[in-house]
Structure formats: C-alpha cells, structure tokens
C-alpha cells in the first residue's frame, strides 16, 4: 500500500519551506502519519555534486552546465534520499510532503532550453529518468507557489545560503535572467502536468502566509 506524495514547488524565495512546514505540522496535528523532506538533501553525501554546481564550481552561469547534466546531479540526490530515508515509510502508506522534487528540474533546468520542442524532449527525459529508471514515486499533487521574481528577489536579499552559511546567493538565486526564465517556464510546466497553481500575490502584494496556507490545506485534504 503506497502512501501519498505532496510536493510544494516554486522559484527561489516563493515560500516553499514555510508552506511545507505548515502543512506538515497541521497534518501531524490531525494524527496523520506524515513526514517532511526537502531537496536538495544538503545533509547527505549524495548532494555533493549539487553543492558544487550551485556553488559555481562548474561555471558561474547556470547555462554553463547543460540541463541534462545538472538534472542528473539532482536526480541522484533524490534517489539516495528515497532509498535510505523514506521509501519504507512511503510504501507503508505514509504521507510525504516534499519541499521541491523532480518538479524542480522541470522548472529550473528546462528553462535553459528556449526551443519548445527541445524543452518537451527534455521534460520527457526527466520523467523517464526519475520515475521510470530510478523508480521514484510520482507526486499525487504538486502545488506551484506563483510569486513573480521581482518579489522573491527582494524577499531573499539577505537570506543565508544553505551551502555556505553566508548571505550570498547560489548561481540560480544570483542570476536574474535564470530566475525570470524559470518563473515563465514554471507556468508552462504547471499547465502541461496539471499542477495546482497557488497565486500568492494579490493586487501587487503578497498574501499572508496563513491565507496561502488555508488554500493549500483545503486542496490537500481533497487529495488525501
């Protein structure tokens, strides 16, 4: 009896960590068997190549590393996490809440491919790699937190980097072109795969985290 996999996705600074934690705490408080995970899994050795990539060891521009190569780093990290940390829990019927997932490769790496045919080819490859070859669970529901880059960049200006522990950005966060391209691409991917889009901005202002959460909670309960 497999469990449920709920994914919170969005560009950097859109509130994924906050909303996934609120959802975890609420479902746990309701007595459900739930666990929260996040990607990249920075506490694991499996994230070494991810850290090197985001730190800029392979190039300071995200485009210096192809979408396929970069995605392989993140996919291997997810495979290690699944096999060593949450496979048994999920397969026993547990609920997994993921702060990012395969969906992050679809958002960030596919944005490097401006040609639509190439983008679709890549998205099919990611799907095959992670869900067919690695046999990772497919999400039951994906929430895309829709926050424009001009707002997320202002919100993350002083945020500490998880890799260095300092107030500096990784190569994704520091590249305005990449953030904008990823945001625009996310809308295409969300439509293509039927993600639930959560519009976090109303009349040019962020909705409160509690207001956003109530929308997510309602749609999660419908999916469980």
JOPEHU-V459467 format. One record per pair of residues at least 24 apart in sequence whose ideal C-beta (glycine too) atoms are under 7 Angstrom apart, sorted by the first residue. I is the first residue (numbers start at 1). GAP is how many residues later the second one is. D is the distance in whole Angstrom. If there is no record, write none. Layout:
I/GAP/D ; I/GAP/D
This chain:
1/92/5 ; 2/88/6 ; 2/89/6 ; 2/135/7 ; 3/87/5 ; 3/90/5 ; 3/91/4 ; 3/92/6 ; 3/93/6 ; 4/91/5 ; 4/136/5 ; 4/220/6 ; 5/91/5 ; 5/93/7 ; 5/132/5 ; 5/134/5 ; 5/135/5 ; 6/89/7 ; 6/90/7 ; 6/91/5 ; 6/92/7 ; 6/134/6 ; 6/135/5 ; 6/214/6 ; 7/91/5 ; 7/94/4 ; 7/96/6 ; 7/132/5 ; 7/135/4 ; 7/136/7 ; 8/90/7 ; 8/91/6 ; 8/135/5 ; 8/137/7 ; 9/91/6 ; 9/94/4 ; 9/95/7 ; 9/98/6 ; 9/133/6 ; 9/134/7 ; 9/135/5 ; 10/134/6 ; 10/135/3 ; 10/137/6 ; 11/136/7 ; 11/138/6 ; 11/141/6 ; 11/168/6 ; 11/171/5 ; 11/172/5 ; 11/175/7 ; 12/140/6 ; 12/144/6 ; 12/160/6 ; 12/161/5 ; 12/167/7 ; 13/139/3 ; 13/140/7 ; 13/142/5 ; 13/143/4 ; 14/131/4 ; 14/133/4 ; 14/138/6 ; 14/186/7 ; 15/130/5 ; 15/132/7 ; 15/185/7 ; 15/194/7 ; 15/197/7 ; 16/83/5 ; 16/84/6 ; 16/129/6 ; 17/82/6 ; 18/191/6 ; 19/126/7 ; 19/193/6 ; 19/194/6 ; 19/197/6 ; 20/77/5 ; 20/79/4 ; 22/191/5 ; 23/74/5 ; 23/193/6 ; 23/194/7 ; 23/197/6 ; 24/73/5 ; 26/191/6 ; 27/68/6 ; 32/63/6 ; 33/60/7 ; 33/61/5 ; 33/62/6 ; 34/60/7 ; 34/61/4 ; 34/63/6 ; 35/51/6 ; 35/54/6 ; 35/59/6 ; 35/61/6 ; 36/61/5 ; 37/44/6 ; 37/49/6 ; 37/59/6 ; 37/61/5 ; 38/61/4 ; 38/62/6 ; 39/35/7 ; 39/38/7 ; 39/39/6 ; 39/59/7 ; 39/61/4 ; 39/62/6 ; 39/65/7 ; 40/34/7 ; 40/37/5 ; 41/36/6 ; 41/40/5 ; 42/120/5 ; 44/33/7 ; 44/36/6 ; 44/37/6 ; 46/30/6 ; 46/31/5 ; 46/34/3 ; 46/35/7 ; 47/30/5 ; 49/24/4 ; 50/24/6 ; 50/27/5 ; 51/112/5 ; 54/109/6 ; 54/116/4 ; 54/117/6 ; 54/118/7 ; 55/108/6 ; 55/115/7 ; 56/115/5 ; 60/111/6 ; 61/114/7 ; 62/50/7 ; 62/109/5 ; 62/110/6 ; 62/113/6 ; 62/116/5 ; 63/49/6 ; 67/42/4 ; 67/43/6 ; 67/45/5 ; 67/46/6 ; 67/55/6 ; 68/57/7 ; 70/39/5 ; 71/34/4 ; 71/38/5 ; 71/55/6 ; 74/30/7 ; 74/31/6 ; 75/30/7 ; 75/54/6 ; 75/55/5 ; 75/59/6 ; 78/24/7 ; 78/52/7 ; 78/58/6 ; 79/55/5 ; 79/57/7 ; 82/54/6 ; 90/47/6 ; 101/38/6 ; 102/24/7 ; 102/28/5 ; 102/34/7 ; 103/39/6 ; 106/83/5 ; 107/75/5 ; 107/78/6 ; 107/79/5 ; 107/82/6 ; 108/64/6 ; 108/74/5 ; 110/75/6 ; 110/79/7 ; 111/67/7 ; 111/70/4 ; 111/71/4 ; 111/74/4 ; 123/66/7 ; 140/83/6 ; 141/55/6 ; 141/79/7 ; 141/82/5 ; 142/53/4 ; 142/54/7 ; 143/53/5 ; 143/55/6 ; 143/73/6 ; 144/42/6 ; 144/46/5 ; 144/51/5 ; 144/53/5 ; 144/54/7 ; 145/53/5 ; 145/55/5 ; 146/51/5 ; 146/52/6 ; 146/53/5 ; 146/54/6 ; 147/53/5 ; 147/54/6 ; 148/35/7 ; 148/53/7 ; 149/30/4 ; 149/31/5 ; 149/34/5 ; 151/50/6 ; 151/55/7 ; 153/26/7
